[in-house]
Amino acid sequence: MDIKTYWNKYKEKSGTDKLLKKAYYFCDNKEEAEELANLVLEGKKRATASIYLMYEIENEPLPKVGDLNIITDFYDEPKCIIETTDVNIAEFKDVSPEFANTEGEGDSSLEYWKYAHRSFFTKELLDMDKCFTEDMLVVCEKFKVVYK
């Protein structure tokens, strides 16, 4: 099913008049995109983190409570709709164990979160000719599934 049809089915069922913020998949490869989408569907992944600087560079608004997004697989096939429930901006070094646990990846520990995100963020930043630092700002976004 395409994104537009999926969104229209949700709007009809929910009666919402909210706008779709965007449709996206997690990570940058097929295997991880599918794995993370499945963690969302299982209720284990209830948060995501992104680099604050990217919002500035791409001139994109920061996420806000109430935003609705479609999570897709790597091929843009809709898997579910999430609603943002909390947004916090923190330095990478100050991300909390609670937030790492809510992301639900790996063993859900802060150590795993830092290892995985340091690697992913470093790669993203290289594409922008920037370098990773422990004090860079991270957008910590919590969400709930509202449709699947």
N, CA and C of each residue as an Amber inpcrd file, in Angstrom:
protein
   444
   0.8540000  -1.1780000   0.0000000   0.0000000   0.0000000   0.0000000
   0.8980000   1.2390000   0.0000000   0.5250000   2.2260000  -0.7710000
   1.3470000   3.4330000  -0.8050000   1.0530000   4.3250000   0.4040000
   1.9370000   5.2930000   0.6250000   1.8660000   6.1550000   1.8080000
   0.5770000   6.9670000   1.8450000   0.1810000   7.5230000   0.7150000
  -1.0280000   8.3480000   0.6690000  -2.2670000   7.5310000   1.0380000
  -2.3890000   6.3380000   0.4840000  -3.5400000   5.4700000   0.7960000
  -3.5400000   5.0990000   2.2750000  -2.3660000   4.7550000   2.8040000
  -2.2410000   4.3800000   4.2130000  -2.6700000   5.5410000   5.1070000
  -2.1860000   6.7330000   4.7920000  -2.5320000   7.9160000   5.5700000
  -4.0370000   8.1870000   5.5130000  -4.6280000   8.0830000   4.3340000
  -6.0730000   8.3260000   4.1910000  -6.8930000   7.3060000   4.9680000
  -6.4350000   6.0560000   5.0170000  -7.1300000   5.0360000   5.8190000
  -7.0790000   5.4110000   7.3040000  -5.9110000   5.8760000   7.7600000
  -5.7860000   6.2980000   9.1540000  -6.7020000   7.4830000   9.4470000
  -6.7020000   8.4770000   8.5780000  -7.5470000   9.6650000   8.7940000
  -9.0210000   9.2800000   8.8590000  -9.4470000   8.3780000   7.9910000
 -10.8340000   7.9390000   7.9790000 -11.1790000   7.2040000   9.2730000
 -10.2880000   6.3160000   9.6950000 -10.5440000   5.5240000  10.9070000
 -10.4870000   6.3830000  12.1670000  -9.5230000   7.2940000  12.2380000
  -9.3040000   8.0730000  13.4620000 -10.1420000   9.3470000  13.5210000
 -10.5180000   9.8380000  12.3640000 -11.2390000  11.1080000  12.3200000
 -10.3420000  12.3170000  12.5270000  -9.0380000  12.1240000  12.4830000
  -8.1200000  13.2340000  12.7110000  -8.1240000  14.2210000  11.5500000
  -7.8720000  15.4610000  11.8950000  -7.6830000  16.4660000  10.8530000
  -6.2350000  16.9620000  10.8600000  -5.3790000  16.2790000  11.6330000
  -3.9680000  16.6460000  11.6890000  -3.3040000  16.3300000  10.3540000
  -2.1970000  17.0100000  10.1130000  -1.4150000  16.7770000   8.9090000
  -0.3150000  15.7620000   9.1840000   0.0310000  15.0120000   8.1790000
   1.1660000  14.1010000   8.2560000   2.4420000  14.9240000   8.1770000
   3.3330000  14.7490000   9.1580000   4.5960000  15.4840000   9.1060000
   5.4980000  14.8970000   8.0300000   5.7720000  13.5870000   8.1250000
   6.5730000  12.9380000   7.0880000   6.4650000  11.4260000   7.2140000
   6.9400000  10.7470000   6.1960000   7.0500000   9.2900000   6.2010000
   8.5300000   8.9740000   6.0550000   9.0250000   8.0550000   6.8670000
  10.4560000   7.7430000   6.8280000  10.7250000   6.3650000   7.4230000
  11.9300000   5.8830000   7.1630000  12.4100000   4.6600000   7.7940000
  13.6090000   5.0190000   8.6650000  13.8640000   4.1780000   9.6560000
  15.0060000   4.3680000  10.5380000  16.2620000   3.8130000   9.8750000
  17.3720000   4.4350000  10.1440000  18.7050000   3.9970000   9.7440000
  18.9450000   4.2300000   8.2600000  19.9880000   3.6050000   7.7310000
  20.3820000   3.8850000   6.3480000  20.5950000   2.6240000   5.5160000
  20.0310000   1.5110000   5.9880000  20.1430000   0.2820000   5.2020000
  18.9210000  -0.5950000   5.4470000  18.6750000  -1.5010000   4.5060000
  17.4600000  -2.3190000   4.5050000  17.3050000  -3.1470000   5.7750000
  18.3650000  -3.8310000   6.1890000  18.2590000  -4.7430000   7.3350000
  17.9070000  -3.9970000   8.6190000  18.6180000  -2.9080000   8.8770000
  18.3480000  -2.1580000  10.1090000  16.9990000  -1.4290000  10.0380000
  16.6360000  -0.9330000   8.8660000  15.3360000  -0.2690000   8.7240000
  14.2080000  -1.2460000   9.0640000  14.3250000  -2.4700000   8.5780000
  13.3010000  -3.4750000   8.8640000  13.3190000  -3.8770000  10.3430000
  14.5040000  -4.0900000  10.8780000  14.6290000  -4.4650000  12.2920000
  14.0280000  -3.3920000  13.2030000  14.3310000  -2.1270000  12.9370000
  13.8380000  -1.0530000  13.7980000  12.3370000  -0.8450000  13.6420000
  11.8320000  -0.9740000  12.4190000  10.3800000  -0.8840000  12.2290000
   9.6800000  -1.9970000  13.0100000  10.2460000  -3.1950000  13.0000000
   9.6610000  -4.3090000  13.7590000   9.7010000  -4.0450000  15.2590000
  10.7910000  -3.4270000  15.7580000  10.8440000  -3.0840000  17.1800000
   9.7510000  -2.0800000  17.5510000   9.4500000  -1.1610000  16.6500000
   8.3500000  -0.2170000  16.8940000   7.0340000  -0.9930000  16.9620000
   6.8020000  -1.8700000  15.9970000   5.5560000  -2.6430000  15.9640000
   5.4020000  -3.5260000  17.2000000   6.5200000  -4.0230000  17.7360000
   6.4940000  -4.8650000  18.9370000   6.3470000  -4.0540000  20.2250000
   6.4620000  -2.7410000  20.1290000   6.3550000  -1.8940000  21.3090000
   7.6580000  -1.7310000  22.0750000   8.7620000  -2.2400000  21.5430000
  10.0460000  -2.1270000  22.2250000  10.7300000  -0.7940000  21.9310000
  10.5920000  -0.3060000  20.7190000  11.1890000   0.9680000  20.3260000
  10.1080000   2.0330000  20.4020000  10.2980000   2.9650000  21.3570000
   9.3140000   4.0240000  21.5750000   9.9820000   5.3990000  21.5660000
  11.1540000   5.4550000  20.9210000  11.8920000   6.7200000  20.8530000
  12.8950000   6.6540000  19.7110000  13.3390000   7.8320000  19.3160000
  14.3830000   7.9450000  18.3000000  15.2150000   9.1900000  18.5850000
  16.4200000   9.1950000  18.0810000  17.3160000  10.3330000  18.2970000
  17.8780000  10.7820000  16.9560000  18.0700000  12.0810000  16.8350000
  18.6300000  12.6380000  15.6090000  19.5640000  13.7950000  15.9700000
  20.3680000  14.1630000  15.0010000  21.3330000  15.2360000  15.2080000
  20.6350000  16.5810000  15.0550000  20.7340000  17.4200000  16.0620000
  20.1090000  18.7440000  16.0370000  20.5710000  19.5510000  14.8320000
  21.8390000  19.4980000  14.5410000  22.4250000  20.2660000  13.4410000
  21.7450000  19.9720000  12.1000000  21.2830000  18.7560000  11.9090000
  20.6300000  18.3990000  10.6490000  19.3710000  19.2290000  10.4010000
  18.6520000  19.5210000  11.4660000  17.4360000  20.3290000  11.3120000
  17.7930000  21.7310000  10.8340000  18.8890000  22.2660000  11.3560000
  19.3360000  23.5910000  10.9250000  19.7960000  23.5660000   9.4720000
  20.6210000  22.6000000   9.1220000  21.1640000  22.5110000   7.7680000
  20.0540000  22.3010000   6.7410000  19.0990000  21.4360000   7.0670000
  18.0130000  21.1220000   6.1330000  16.8350000  22.0880000   6.2610000
  16.9740000  23.0760000   7.1540000  15.9100000  24.0600000   7.3810000
  14.5620000  23.3700000   7.6460000  14.6060000  22.3740000   8.5090000
  13.4340000  21.5740000   8.8450000  13.0320000  21.8750000  10.2870000
  11.7370000  22.0010000  10.5540000  11.3290000  22.2550000  11.9400000
  11.6250000  21.0570000  12.8430000  11.9520000  21.3510000  14.0780000
  12.1630000  20.2930000  15.0620000  10.8590000  19.5440000  15.2920000
  10.9450000  18.2760000  15.6860000   9.7170000  17.5590000  16.0260000
   9.0390000  18.2230000  17.2170000   7.7220000  18.0730000  17.2790000
   6.9850000  18.6110000  18.4230000   5.9260000  17.6100000  18.8450000
   5.5240000  17.7310000  20.0910000   4.4930000  16.8450000  20.6370000
   3.2550000  16.9510000  19.7550000   2.7090000  15.7880000  19.4080000
   1.5190000  15.7270000  18.5680000   1.7990000  15.4640000  17.1000000
   3.0600000  15.5900000  16.6750000   3.3990000  15.2890000  15.2750000
   3.0310000  13.8470000  14.9520000   2.5440000  13.6410000  13.7440000
   2.2340000  12.3040000  13.2500000   3.1600000  11.9800000  12.0860000
   3.7940000  10.8080000  12.1610000   4.7170000  10.3480000  11.1230000
   4.4050000   8.9030000  10.7770000   4.6270000   8.5550000   9.5220000
   4.4990000   7.1670000   9.1060000   5.8880000   6.5420000   9.1130000
   6.0020000   5.4040000   9.7800000   7.2350000   4.6300000   9.7510000
   7.0920000   3.6140000   8.6250000   8.1080000   3.5690000   7.7650000
   8.0770000   2.6630000   6.6220000   9.2280000   1.6680000   6.7120000
   9.2020000   0.7070000   5.7990000  10.3850000  -0.1200000   5.6170000
  11.3190000   0.6170000   4.6540000  12.4150000   0.0020000   4.2870000
  13.4280000   0.6340000   3.4470000  12.8830000   1.0140000   2.0690000
  11.8080000   0.3290000   1.6590000  11.2230000   0.5750000   0.3370000
   9.9650000   1.4420000   0.4080000   9.8160000   2.1870000   1.5130000
   8.6980000   3.1210000   1.7200000   7.3380000   2.4480000   1.8380000
   7.3260000   1.2020000   2.2420000   6.0640000   0.5050000   2.5160000
   5.6570000   0.8560000   3.9520000   4.4820000   1.4700000   4.1490000
   4.0680000   1.8720000   5.5020000   3.9300000   0.6910000   6.4520000
   4.4290000   0.8920000   7.6780000   4.3320000  -0.1270000   8.7270000
   3.4390000   0.3180000   9.8740000   3.4810000   1.6090000  10.2100000
   2.6470000   2.1310000  11.2900000   2.7140000   3.6510000  11.2900000
   1.8400000   4.2380000  12.0900000   1.8590000   5.6880000  12.3030000
   2.1780000   5.9260000  13.7680000   3.1200000   6.8490000  13.9890000
   3.4960000   7.2010000  15.3510000   3.1270000   8.6480000  15.6360000
   2.8940000   8.9220000  16.9140000   2.6380000  10.2830000  17.3740000
   3.7130000  10.6570000  18.3850000   4.3370000  11.8020000  18.1750000
   5.3690000  12.2760000  19.0930000   4.7320000  12.6420000  20.4250000
   5.3190000  12.1260000  21.5240000   4.7840000  12.3810000  22.8620000
   5.6990000  13.2440000  23.7220000   6.9720000  13.3510000  23.3300000
   7.9230000  14.1470000  24.1050000   9.1350000  14.4570000  23.2300000
   9.6650000  15.6580000  23.3830000  10.8820000  16.0490000  22.6640000
  11.8060000  16.7340000  23.6630000  13.0490000  16.2870000  23.7000000
  14.0440000  16.8610000  24.5820000  15.3420000  17.0030000  23.7930000
  16.0370000  18.1030000  23.9960000  17.3250000  18.3050000  23.3380000
  18.4050000  18.2160000  24.4060000  19.3920000  17.3640000  24.1460000
  20.4680000  17.1490000  25.1180000  21.7880000  16.9830000  24.3880000
  22.8750000  17.2590000  25.0910000  24.1790000  16.9340000  24.5320000
  24.3000000  15.4110000  24.4930000  25.0090000  14.9060000  23.5040000
  25.1710000  13.4680000  23.3520000  25.6080000  12.8220000  24.6650000
  26.5980000  13.4210000  25.3120000  27.1550000  12.8500000  26.5510000
  26.1350000  12.8240000  27.6950000  25.0410000  13.6000000  27.5830000
  24.0570000  13.6940000  28.6570000  22.7660000  12.9200000  28.3970000
  22.7030000  12.1660000  27.2930000  21.5160000  11.3540000  27.0390000
  21.3730000  10.3580000  28.1830000  20.1560000  10.1980000  28.6680000
  19.9310000   9.4010000  29.8790000  19.7800000   7.9070000  29.5890000
  20.0740000   7.0890000  30.5990000  19.8370000   5.6460000  30.4660000
  18.3620000   5.3490000  30.1810000  17.4710000   6.1450000  30.7600000
  16.0230000   5.9460000  30.5370000  15.6860000   6.1430000  29.0670000
  16.2530000   7.1820000  28.4610000  15.9670000   7.4220000  27.0470000
  16.5250000   6.2810000  26.2010000  17.7530000   5.8600000  26.4740000
  18.3600000   4.7610000  25.7260000  17.4930000   3.5130000  25.8180000
  16.9590000   3.2440000  26.9930000  16.0830000   2.0940000  27.1790000
  14.8170000   2.2340000  26.3450000  14.2760000   3.4400000  26.2710000
  13.0560000   3.6720000  25.5090000  13.3040000   3.4860000  24.0100000
  14.5260000   3.7410000  23.5470000  14.8370000   3.5010000  22.1250000
  14.7590000   2.0170000  21.8020000  14.9980000   1.1530000  22.7980000
  14.7460000  -0.2750000  22.6390000  15.6630000  -1.0260000  21.6910000
  16.8110000  -0.4860000  21.3660000  17.7170000  -1.1480000  20.4380000
  18.7990000  -1.9180000  21.1890000  19.3000000  -2.9730000  20.5650000
  20.3490000  -3.7810000  21.1920000  19.8690000  -4.3160000  22.5250000
  20.6810000  -4.1310000  23.5670000  20.2760000  -4.5790000  24.9020000
  19.5880000  -3.4680000  25.6910000  19.2610000  -2.3710000  25.0140000
  18.5540000  -1.2110000  25.5910000  19.3670000  -0.4510000  26.6290000
  20.6630000  -0.7150000  26.7000000  21.5020000  -0.0140000  27.6780000
  22.0160000   1.2980000  27.1000000  22.4280000   2.1950000  27.9740000
  23.0320000   3.4450000  27.5560000  24.3420000   3.1800000  26.8190000
  25.0960000   2.1960000  27.2740000  26.3580000   1.8680000  26.6250000
  26.1320000   1.4550000  25.1760000  25.1420000   0.5900000  24.9380000
  24.8370000   0.1730000  23.5710000  24.3550000   1.3700000  22.7610000
  23.4790000   2.1810000  23.3450000  22.9450000   3.3450000  22.6400000
  24.0920000   4.2490000  22.1880000  25.0020000   4.5470000  23.1020000
  26.1190000   5.4350000  22.7590000  26.9960000   4.8260000  21.6690000
  27.2950000   3.5550000  21.7760000  28.1140000   2.8870000  20.7620000
  27.4420000   2.9700000  19.3870000  26.1820000   2.5710000  19.3050000
  25.4670000   2.5310000  18.0210000  25.2600000   3.9300000  17.4510000
  24.8830000   4.8790000  18.2950000  24.5980000   6.2260000  17.8010000
  25.8680000   7.0120000  17.4860000  26.9260000   6.7780000  18.2340000
  28.1990000   7.4320000  17.9040000  28.6120000   7.0340000  16.4840000
  28.4960000   5.7560000  16.1880000  28.8620000   5.2560000  14.8650000
  27.9440000   5.8430000  13.7810000  26.6400000   5.7760000  14.0010000
  25.6770000   6.2760000  13.0100000  25.8120000   7.7820000  12.8250000
  25.8880000   8.5270000  13.9270000  26.0050000   9.9860000  13.8250000
  27.3140000  10.4070000  13.1580000  28.4020000   9.7010000  13.4470000
  29.6830000  10.0180000  12.8170000  29.5620000   9.9150000  11.3040000
  28.9170000   8.8490000  10.8370000  28.7200000   8.6460000   9.4030000
  27.8410000   9.7510000   8.8060000  26.7420000  10.0920000   9.4820000
  25.8630000  11.1650000   8.9970000  26.5970000  12.5030000   8.9310000
  27.3740000  12.7870000   9.9520000  28.0910000  14.0600000  10.0070000
  29.1730000  14.1560000   8.9350000  29.8150000  13.0440000   8.6240000
  30.8240000  13.0550000   7.5710000  30.2150000  13.4860000   6.2390000
  28.9790000  13.0630000   5.9890000  28.2820000  13.4600000   4.7650000
  28.0400000  14.9640000   4.7140000  28.1050000  15.6260000   5.8660000
  27.8960000  17.0780000   5.9450000  29.2090000  17.8170000   6.1980000
  30.3300000  17.0950000   6.0930000  31.6530000  17.6530000   6.3790000
  31.7560000  18.1980000   7.7980000  31.1360000  17.4840000   8.7310000
  31.1770000  17.8380000  10.1510000  31.7460000  16.6580000  10.9300000
  32.1600000  16.9240000  12.1560000  32.7280000  15.8850000  13.0130000
  31.8550000  15.6490000  14.2410000  31.8290000  14.3950000  14.6640000
  31.1190000  14.0290000  15.8850000  31.8460000  14.5970000  17.0980000
  31.0850000  15.0950000  18.0710000  31.6360000  15.4770000  19.3760000
  30.6750000  15.0090000  20.4610000  31.2050000  14.7810000  21.6330000
  30.3830000  14.3380000  22.7660000  29.4010000  15.4260000  23.2190000
  29.7060000  16.6860000  22.8980000  28.8130000  17.7660000  23.3400000
  27.8750000  18.2630000  22.2400000  27.8240000  17.5470000  21.1150000
  26.8730000  17.9370000  20.0710000  25.4460000  17.6950000  20.5610000
  24.5340000  18.5020000  20.0570000  23.1390000  18.3960000  20.4870000
  22.4120000  17.2790000  19.7450000  21.6100000  16.5500000  20.5050000
  20.8240000  15.4380000  19.9860000  19.3520000  15.7130000  20.3060000
  18.5000000  15.4990000  19.3250000  17.0600000  15.6260000  19.5280000
  16.5470000  14.2520000  19.9460000  16.0560000  14.1660000  21.1720000
  15.5470000  12.9140000  21.7410000  14.0200000  12.9680000  21.6920000
  13.4590000  12.1410000  20.8350000  12.0230000  12.1740000  20.5710000
  11.3790000  10.8620000  21.0070000  10.3670000  10.9560000  21.8640000
   9.5970000   9.7780000  22.2620000   8.2880000   9.7800000  21.4750000
   7.7610000   8.5800000  21.2620000   6.5290000   8.4540000  20.4680000
   5.7170000   7.2430000  20.9010000   4.4980000   7.2000000  20.4170000
   3.6490000   6.0200000  20.6040000   3.0360000   5.6580000  19.2630000
   2.7640000   4.3730000  19.0690000   2.1090000   3.9200000  17.8510000
   0.6230000   4.2260000  17.9770000   0.0680000   4.8830000  16.9720000
  -1.3600000   5.1850000  16.9970000  -2.1360000   4.4320000  15.9230000
  -1.4040000   3.7570000  15.0160000  -2.0800000   3.0100000  13.9490000
  -1.1110000   2.0110000  13.3380000  -1.6030000   0.7820000  13.1510000
  -0.8170000  -0.2300000  12.4280000  -1.7360000  -1.2130000  11.7540000
